[in-house]
Amino acid sequence: MTTSRDHPRATPARRRRRRRAATAVVAALAAAGGALPPSPALAVNATHTTVVGTNPVDWTPHALDGTVYRILQIGNRVYLAGSFTKVRNAGQTAQLAMPRLVALDATTGRIDTTFRPVVNGTVKALAAAPDGRSLYIGGAFTTVNGVAAPRVARVDAATGARVAGFAPPALNNQVNDMRLVGNRLIVGGAFQTVGGVTRRALAALNATTGAADASVNLRIEGPRKTSSGATAPVKIEALDVSADGRRLVFVGNFSSVAGVARHQLAVANLSDAGAALSGWSTLRYQPQCAASMPTYLRGVDISPDGTWFVAVTTGAAFPGTLCDTASRFEFGTETAGKQPTWANYTGGDTLLSVAITGTAVYVGGHQRWLDNPYGRNSAGAGAVSRPGIGAIHPTTGKALAWNPTKDRGVGTAELYATDRGLWVGSDTVTVAGEYHARVAFLPLP
């Protein structure tokens, strides 16, 4: 798994105090009927003891075009990945041509101009390497620093130079997400082959050499159709792995996994031997939403304690479905027919991203409202305004009062929690009424 999100300047005593506080807060939530103990040191998104503030810091840089799709912190560097081509520091006018992958100081926000990878296509996935000095990148690119790198590469965290010895086979289409689990790099996307061998949408690579790891072969099949009968290649939109490395959840345009019916969302068990499909399943994502969307699942995040997850969707408002919702599911027993613990409806607007921090489930997209089950592209009874970004109580499933506001655009593509706050990546330029082009950071109080 990825490394701890503890801030590099935090002392061991300070980290212990934060973890004790986090446990106390979550215990209080559990007493109220909900969340379970977290794993702060291992969680992909950091566990927080409170909701982050609504006033973004002033020092984050600006991406001047495109979209920020992914954010990752390693040590005191934060990496922004996406389709942007130009950036600039806060408070400065000089534009820097640093496309698709940028590093910045996690404390000051200053862009690190010594980190200069040259990536020829969109970067949509990031993962920290186990050495703490490099990172994996995935996306639509085919070269890195002028050398062939079809959709996956490993680069030095300080310079952006390619890491010698990591030479993955070619993937024939883009990578949308990735997680490091032990010495396996699990990747999901729109690819159909890995090194010329059929491996649709989900694959694993040796984290050291990049070689294909055949132990992860779940046979993702059955691309869903639009109402007109059109199909697209089967793909995975997003995936997540529990902090203990034992569970994988993935979502996308599929209806079969390992020869068994699984509609748009599936759970697998991970072990040293590889990956095996879990008996956990739900039929709630079998119905069609918007006729033009064969898949409407867009994001998924597992809770820090690894016992539940939230999936977010697009698809328009259709009564009785989970279109345009954030929905919590418990892992529990590995059985069929799972139903959501709760579902929070936007009333017809897309959700693209989700981050669980223990005290909140942050969601982002181009939504106008939350708590809106009766809305049909409108504010129904009980709806609350939460443009672009919002937070949901992990136990009740109701919107929290937190409401910084954000311009909507295509939507908030990335939510990433560190032990200092919440990073936000998107295609828009205003958060909390302030100019923050495509990236913002909302600190803990």
Salt bridges, closest charged atoms under 4 A:
ASP6 OD2 - ARG15 NE 3.61
ASP6 OD2 - ARG19 NH2 2.34
ASP112 OD2 - ARG77 NE 3.04
ASP131 OD2 - ARG154 NH2 3.20
ASP177 OD1 - ARG70 NH2 3.82
ASP177 OD1 - ARG179 NH1 2.83
ASP213 OD2 - ARG184 NE 3.00
GLU221 OE2 - ARG200 NH1 3.10
GLU237 OE2 - LYS235 NZ 3.13
GLU237 OE2 - ARG298 NH1 3.79
ASP240 OD1 - ARG179 NE 2.96
GLU330 OE2 - ARG328 NE 2.61
ASP349 OD2 - ARG368 NE 2.77
ASP349 OD1 - ARG408 NH2 3.80
GLU414 OE1 - ARG70 NH1 3.37
ASP419 OD2 - ARG18 NH1 2.79
GLU434 OE1 - HIS436 NE2 2.92
